[in-house]
Amino acid sequence: MSDELWSRAEIESPCVKLCTIHPETRLCLGCARSIDEIAAWGRMSAEERRAVMAELPGREPAPKDRRGGRKARLER
């Protein structure tokens, strides 16, 4: 796929083409945007996009702690 399709004269998209939505946080593992933000991105004003972009560095798209495994068995 050509990157020309992804380039725009407007504020850049945070998309890194790793589009997977985490089932618990409902955030994209690649860019940390919500499904609603991704869907609305093309209709957002430049100010709205800048606001989302400013929030992204502080978001955790997936929980850091491990689920299951030995630790979970020992805690039962």
KAKA-V959696 format. One record per backbone hydrogen bond with DSSP energy under -0.5 kcal/mol. CO is the residue of the C=O (numbers start at 1). NH is the residue of the N-H. Records with the same first field share a line. If there is no record, write none. Layout:
# KAKA-V959696
CO=NH  NH
This chain:
# KAKA-V959696
2=5
3=6  7
18=20  30
20=22  29
22=26
26=35
27=22
28=32
33=28
34=38
35=39
36=40
37=41
38=41
40=43  44
41=44
45=49
46=50
47=51
48=52
49=53
50=54
51=55
52=55  56
53=57
55=58
56=59
59=61
68=72
69=73
70=74
71=75
72=76
73=76
